[in-house]
Amino acid sequence: MSVVIPHIYEPRQDTGLTNAKLGIWLFLASEVMLFGGLFSAYVILRINNPLWQTWASILSVPLATFNTFLLITSSITVVLGWASLILKKDFKRYRFYMILTLLCGIGFMVVKYFEYTAKFHHGLFPSSNPFMAVYFTLTGLHGLHVLGGMAVLAYYCWPGSYLWKTNPVWFTQRVECAGLFWHLVDLVWIFLFPTLYLM
Amino acid sequence: MTQDLEHVEEHIRACIVVFLSLLVLTGLTVWASYLEVPAPAAITIALCIAATKGTMVGLYFMHLISEKKLIYFALGMTVFFFLGLILLPVLGVHDIIRLLITKSY
C-alpha cells in the first residue's frame, strides 16, 4: 500500500506554521549545536593557556571588521529581497537584492582567501598550534556554510525562480527559509569575530 | 490583507534601523577591544555586545519577535543544550564535583 504525503504550503492548523518554517528552524537548531560544540572546544583549549593571545595576535582585525560589515549588509539585502516579493511582487527587484547579497558573500570569501593564504605563506597551518587549529576549523566550517547559503540563494535567483510564475506564495516561503539560513550564518560570524579576533 | 502588508512594511523599517544599529555596535565592539581593561572584563564586554547584536538579528531579521510558540519551544530547548555544551566541559576542567566532595583540590 503506498501513501502519498501531500506537499502543503499553507500553515497547519495545529501549529500555525508551515512545514517548511518548522523544518528550517529545527535545522537551524542543529546548526547551533554544531557550532556550539566547536565553541566549547575553543573554551577548553583557551582556558589557562598563556600563549593564546600571542598566537591570536597575527590575525587582521581591520579585514575581519570589513567582513563583518559585508555579512551584516548581506543580511539586510536578503530581508529587502524577500520584502520585494511580499510587498511589491517585483521579481526583478528581488533578484537585484539577491545579487547584492551574493556579491557580499563573494567579497567575504575573497577576504577569507587572502587571510588563509597569508597564514600559509607564513608557515601557519591548523597543526601549528591550538589557536590556529580552532581558527581554521571554526572559520573554515563557517566559510562552507557561506558557500552553501550562496548556492541556495543563487539557485532561487535563477534556475529555481520558475516557481515565482506558477506559485508565488510557495516561492516566497522558500526564499524566506533560505534567508533564515543566511541570517544564521551572519549570527555565527557575529560571535566568531570577537571570539577569535578581539578577545 | 492590507493589515498584513502594513505589518510587513513596519517590520522592514525596523530591520533597516536594526541594520544601522548593527553597524554601530560592530564599531563599538572593535573600539572596546582596545580598552585597557582586565581580560575577564574585556571578554564580558565583547560577549555582551555580540549577544545584543545576535538578539537583534534573531528578533528582527529572523522574525522571532512575531513567531509561533512551537518555534520558541524548539529554540528554548536549543539554548538549554547549548549552555550545557559550553558549561559542562568548563565544569569538568575545574572539577566542581571533586571540590564539593573534598572541599579542596
HADDOCK unambig.tbl for C-alpha pairs under 7 A between the chains (distance, minus, plus):
assign (segid A and resid 15 and name CA) (segid B and resid 70 and name CA) 6.83 0.50 0.50
assign (segid A and resid 16 and name CA) (segid B and resid 68 and name CA) 6.89 0.50 0.50
assign (segid A and resid 22 and name CA) (segid B and resid 71 and name CA) 6.99 0.50 0.50
assign (segid A and resid 29 and name CA) (segid B and resid 75 and name CA) 6.72 0.50 0.50
assign (segid A and resid 29 and name CA) (segid B and resid 78 and name CA) 5.96 0.50 0.50
assign (segid A and resid 33 and name CA) (segid B and resid 82 and name CA) 6.17 0.50 0.50
assign (segid A and resid 36 and name CA) (segid B and resid 82 and name CA) 6.02 0.50 0.50
assign (segid A and resid 36 and name CA) (segid B and resid 85 and name CA) 6.59 0.50 0.50
assign (segid A and resid 37 and name CA) (segid B and resid 85 and name CA) 6.22 0.50 0.50
assign (segid A and resid 40 and name CA) (segid B and resid 85 and name CA) 6.27 0.50 0.50
assign (segid A and resid 40 and name CA) (segid B and resid 86 and name CA) 4.82 0.50 0.50
assign (segid A and resid 44 and name CA) (segid B and resid 89 and name CA) 6.88 0.50 0.50
assign (segid A and resid 44 and name CA) (segid B and resid 90 and name CA) 6.65 0.50 0.50
assign (segid A and resid 69 and name CA) (segid B and resid 23 and name CA) 6.71 0.50 0.50
assign (segid A and resid 72 and name CA) (segid B and resid 19 and name CA) 6.98 0.50 0.50
assign (segid A and resid 76 and name CA) (segid B and resid 19 and name CA) 6.50 0.50 0.50
assign (segid A and resid 79 and name CA) (segid B and resid 61 and name CA) 6.75 0.50 0.50
assign (segid A and resid 87 and name CA) (segid B and resid 5 and name CA) 6.40 0.50 0.50
assign (segid A and resid 180 and name CA) (segid B and resid 62 and name CA) 5.81 0.50 0.50
assign (segid A and resid 183 and name CA) (segid B and resid 61 and name CA) 6.95 0.50 0.50
assign (segid A and resid 183 and name CA) (segid B and resid 62 and name CA) 6.76 0.50 0.50
assign (segid A and resid 187 and name CA) (segid B and resid 54 and name CA) 5.73 0.50 0.50
assign (segid A and resid 187 and name CA) (segid B and resid 57 and name CA) 6.92 0.50 0.50
assign (segid A and resid 190 and name CA) (segid B and resid 50 and name CA) 6.10 0.50 0.50
assign (segid A and resid 190 and name CA) (segid B and resid 54 and name CA) 6.76 0.50 0.50
assign (segid A and resid 191 and name CA) (segid B and resid 50 and name CA) 5.84 0.50 0.50
assign (segid A and resid 194 and name CA) (segid B and resid 46 and name CA) 6.31 0.50 0.50
assign (segid A and resid 198 and name CA) (segid B and resid 33 and name CA) 5.79 0.50 0.50
assign (segid A and resid 199 and name CA) (segid B and resid 43 and name CA) 6.06 0.50 0.50
